[in-house]
Amino acid sequence: RLRSMMPRDVDVKLQSVTKQFVALGKEIKEQLNQKHEEELQKQQSIQEQKRTESLQTVSDWERQTAGTERERETGIERERLG
């Protein structure tokens, strides 16, 4: 009857080890979640940078095309007047 009232030393040690492993598991899980979040942010940053570069390329191309278009129109007008 006394054994059931007072925990054995082995049980106390086992409980302590179990708590340590549970805490370690939580810590590892938090670290993995943090690394995953950082990786997602990094990928989003890279995608945003690529999107910005792509838009810049399109914008440059549109400017060049518009300039060429104006030159053609000006040349056609000169031919009509000339």
N, CA, C and O of each residue as an XYZ file, in Angstrom:
328
protein
N       0.821     -1.190      0.000
C       0.000      0.000      0.000
C       0.867      1.255      0.000
O       0.501      2.244     -0.636
N       1.948      1.246      0.660
C       2.850      2.390      0.718
C       3.420      2.704     -0.665
O       3.619      3.870     -1.005
N       3.680      1.673     -1.456
C       4.234      1.881     -2.798
C       3.278      2.675     -3.682
O       3.713      3.513     -4.472
N       2.017      2.423     -3.555
C       1.045      3.129     -4.390
C       0.891      4.583     -3.953
O       0.462      5.420     -4.747
N       1.227      4.889     -2.731
C       1.099      6.259     -2.240
C       2.335      7.093     -2.552
O       2.224      8.297     -2.784
N       3.493      6.478     -2.561
C       4.733      7.211     -2.824
C       5.336      6.703     -4.132
O       5.585      5.507     -4.278
N       5.570      7.603     -5.076
C       6.133      7.162     -6.350
C       7.538      6.618     -6.171
O       8.324      7.120     -5.368
N       7.832      5.587     -6.934
C       9.168      5.009     -6.871
C      10.160      5.945     -7.539
O       9.795      6.754     -8.392
N      11.392      5.826     -7.148
C      12.465      6.661     -7.693
C      12.572      6.489     -9.204
O      12.807      7.457     -9.927
N      12.401      5.268     -9.678
C      12.473      4.983    -11.117
C      11.363      5.724    -11.858
O      11.589      6.276    -12.935
N      10.171      5.734    -11.278
C       9.050      6.425    -11.912
C       9.307      7.928    -11.991
O       8.995      8.564    -12.998
N       9.867      8.485    -10.940
C      10.179      9.917    -10.915
C      11.215     10.243    -11.991
O      11.077     11.229    -12.715
N      12.246      9.414    -12.091
C      13.285      9.639    -13.104
C      12.713      9.500    -14.513
O      13.031     10.293    -15.400
N      11.873      8.495    -14.713
C      11.257      8.282    -16.020
C      10.381      9.474    -16.407
O      10.389      9.909    -17.558
N       9.643      9.988    -15.459
C       8.799     11.147    -15.716
C       9.657     12.361    -16.080
O       9.300     13.131    -16.971
N      10.774     12.527    -15.399
C      11.687     13.635    -15.676
C      12.267     13.527    -17.086
O      12.322     14.513    -17.821
N      12.695     12.329    -17.454
C      13.251     12.111    -18.797
C      12.180     12.364    -19.856
O      12.453     12.967    -20.894
N      10.976     11.905    -19.588
C       9.868     12.112    -20.526
C       9.611     13.601    -20.742
O       9.427     14.042    -21.877
N       9.597     14.369    -19.667
C       9.389     15.820    -19.777
C      10.489     16.469    -20.606
O      10.227     17.359    -21.415
N      11.730     16.013    -20.396
C      12.847     16.576    -21.160
C      12.681     16.302    -22.652
O      12.905     17.192    -23.473
N      12.292     15.083    -23.007
C      12.119     14.743    -24.415
C      10.945     15.489    -25.042
O      11.012     15.895    -26.202
N       9.887     15.664    -24.285
C       8.741     16.426    -24.785
C       9.161     17.872    -25.046
O       8.816     18.445    -26.079
N       9.901     18.458    -24.113
C      10.377     19.835    -24.281
C      11.322     19.934    -25.478
O      11.239     20.879    -26.262
N      12.208     18.967    -25.614
C      13.140     18.957    -26.744
C      12.377     18.831    -28.063
O      12.710     19.499    -29.042
N      11.362     17.979    -28.087
C      10.535     17.816    -29.287
C       9.847     19.113    -29.672
O       9.802     19.467    -30.851
N       9.311     19.825    -28.690
C       8.664     21.113    -28.958
C       9.664     22.119    -29.509
O       9.358     22.856    -30.447
N      10.851     22.150    -28.930
C      11.888     23.081    -29.374
C      12.292     22.793    -30.820
O      12.427     23.712    -31.628
N      12.482     21.526    -31.134
C      12.862     21.149    -32.498
C      11.752     21.521    -33.478
O      12.024     22.022    -34.569
N      10.522     21.279    -33.093
C       9.387     21.613    -33.951
C       9.325     23.119    -34.204
O       9.082     23.546    -35.333
N       9.542     23.918    -33.176
C       9.541     25.375    -33.330
C      10.666     25.832    -34.257
O      10.473     26.724    -35.084
N      11.841     25.214    -34.114
C      12.966     25.571    -34.977
C      12.663     25.230    -36.431
O      12.965     26.012    -37.332
N      12.066     24.060    -36.659
C      11.708     23.670    -38.025
C      10.669     24.616    -38.611
O      10.762     24.999    -39.777
N       9.686     24.992    -37.811
C       8.669     25.934    -38.278
C       9.291     27.280    -38.624
O       8.924     27.896    -39.626
N      10.227     27.738    -37.802
C      10.890     29.012    -38.056
C      11.701     28.944    -39.348
O      11.649     29.866    -40.163
N      12.453     27.855    -39.539
C      13.239     27.698    -40.764
C      12.330     27.634    -41.984
O      12.639     28.210    -43.027
N      11.212     26.935    -41.851
C      10.259     26.836    -42.957
C       9.704     28.219    -43.302
O       9.601     28.574    -44.477
N       9.352     28.983    -42.294
C       8.826     30.337    -42.510
C       9.874     31.217    -43.181
O       9.553     31.973    -44.097
N      11.121     31.124    -42.734
C      12.199     31.910    -43.342
C      12.385     31.524    -44.807
O      12.608     32.386    -45.657
N      12.295     30.238    -45.096
C      12.450     29.759    -46.479
C      11.309     30.276    -47.353
O      11.531     30.682    -48.493
N      10.093     30.262    -46.820
C       8.955     30.796    -47.570
C       9.142     32.278    -47.869
O       8.888     32.726    -48.986
N       9.588     33.037    -46.870
C       9.815     34.463    -47.071
C      10.903     34.703    -48.103
O      10.801     35.621    -48.917
N      11.935     33.888    -48.073
C      13.025     34.005    -49.040
C      12.505     33.730    -50.454
O      12.831     34.461    -51.389
N      11.701     32.684    -50.609
C      11.140     32.359    -51.918
C      10.215     33.466    -52.413
O      10.232     33.807    -53.596
N       9.416     34.024    -51.522
C       8.527     35.116    -51.903
C       9.321     36.333    -52.336
O       8.946     37.017    -53.288
N      10.408     36.603    -51.649
C      11.270     37.729    -52.005
C      11.876     37.523    -53.387
O      11.915     38.448    -54.198
N      12.346     36.315    -53.653
C      12.927     36.009    -54.964
C      11.867     36.139    -56.053
O      12.139     36.700    -57.115
N      10.664     35.628    -55.802
C       9.586     35.736    -56.786
C       9.234     37.197    -57.044
O       9.019     37.587    -58.192
N       9.173     38.000    -56.003
C       8.866     39.424    -56.155
C       9.955     40.119    -56.963
O       9.659     40.962    -57.809
N      11.201     39.773    -56.708
C      12.314     40.364    -57.452
C      12.224     39.974    -58.930
O      12.421     40.817    -59.805
N      11.931     38.713    -59.209
C      11.788     38.268    -60.600
C      10.623     38.979    -61.276
O      10.723     39.379    -62.436
N       9.529     39.135    -60.559
C       8.359     39.821    -61.097
C       8.706     41.270    -61.432
O       8.323     41.780    -62.485
N       9.432     41.924    -60.533
C       9.841     43.312    -60.760
C      10.757     43.410    -61.974
O      10.596     44.307    -62.802
N      11.715     42.495    -62.084
C      12.620     42.495    -63.231
C      11.855     42.249    -64.523
O      12.144     42.869    -65.546
N      10.892     41.358    -64.481
C      10.086     41.053    -65.660
C       9.280     42.276    -66.087
O       9.211     42.599    -67.273
N       8.675     42.947    -65.121
C       7.910     44.156    -65.434
C       8.811     45.243    -66.003
O       8.411     45.971    -66.911
N      10.019     45.355    -65.474
C      10.972     46.343    -65.975
C      11.343     46.021    -67.420
O      11.435     46.921    -68.255
N      11.556     44.746    -67.714
C      11.894     44.330    -69.074
C      10.756     44.656    -70.028
O      10.989     45.165    -71.125
N       9.528     44.367    -69.618
C       8.363     44.672    -70.450
C       8.249     46.176    -70.645
O       7.969     46.640    -71.751
N       8.461     46.933    -69.589
C       8.384     48.389    -69.672
C       9.435     48.933    -70.633
O       9.143     49.807    -71.449
N      10.657     48.417    -70.537
C      11.724     48.842    -71.454
C      11.359     48.500    -72.891
O      11.546     49.314    -73.795
N      10.842     47.303    -73.096
C      10.458     46.875    -74.438
C       9.354     47.770    -74.989
O       9.395     48.152    -76.158
N       8.367     48.110    -74.157
C       7.277     48.989    -74.597
C       7.811     50.362    -74.974
O       7.370     50.953    -75.960
N       8.765     50.874    -74.188
C       9.363     52.171    -74.510
C      10.091     52.119    -75.847
O       9.961     53.027    -76.668
N      10.848     51.066    -76.060
C      11.580     50.920    -77.319
C      10.614     50.788    -78.491
O      10.816     51.391    -79.545
N       9.573     50.000    -78.299
C       8.589     49.804    -79.358
C       7.876     51.109    -79.663
O       7.650     51.432    -80.829
N       7.520     51.858    -78.640
C       6.839     53.139    -78.838
C       7.752     54.103    -79.583
O       7.291     54.831    -80.462
N       9.026     54.120    -79.249
C       9.978     54.998    -79.936
C      10.114     54.612    -81.393
O      10.141     55.486    -82.260
N      10.199     53.331    -81.682
C      10.305     52.850    -83.057
C       9.035     53.183    -83.817
O       9.094     53.566    -84.986
N       7.909     53.045    -83.178
C       6.618     53.354    -83.793
C       6.558     54.833    -84.163
O       6.113     55.179    -85.258
N       7.000     55.707    -83.262
C       7.013     57.148    -83.554
C       7.941     57.460    -84.721
O       7.617     58.274    -85.585
N       9.099     56.802    -84.736
C      10.043     57.033    -85.829
C       9.431     56.621    -87.160
O       9.607     57.315    -88.161
N       8.726     55.515    -87.186
C       8.063     55.069    -88.416
C       7.009     56.073    -88.855
O       6.930     56.438    -90.028
N       6.199     56.515    -87.899
C       5.152     57.481    -88.225
C       5.759     58.776    -88.748
O       5.260     59.350    -89.716
N       6.825     59.236    -88.118
C       7.498     60.459    -88.550
C       8.072     60.273    -89.949
O       7.985     61.178    -90.779
N       8.654     59.116    -90.216
C       9.218     58.829    -91.535
C       8.144     58.797    -92.601
O       8.364     59.292    -93.707
N       6.997     58.231    -92.303
C       5.888     58.169    -93.262
C       5.388     59.572    -93.550
O       5.111     59.907    -94.702
N       5.266     60.405    -92.508
C       4.814     61.781    -92.702
C       5.801     62.551    -93.570
O       5.386     63.334    -94.425
N       7.079     62.346    -93.369
C       8.102     63.028    -94.165
C       8.002     62.607    -95.629
O       8.168     63.426    -96.533
N       7.730     61.324    -95.854
C       7.597     60.848    -97.230
C       6.401     61.494    -97.901
O       6.474     61.844    -99.078
N       5.309     61.660    -97.185
C       4.112     62.297    -97.741
C       4.387     63.759    -98.061
O       3.979     64.274    -99.102
N       5.092     64.419    -97.139
C       5.368     65.842    -97.320
C       6.477     66.062    -98.347
O       6.495     67.088    -99.027
N       7.393     65.118    -98.463
C       8.585     65.276    -99.280
C       8.345     65.038   -100.708
O       9.269     65.137   -101.515
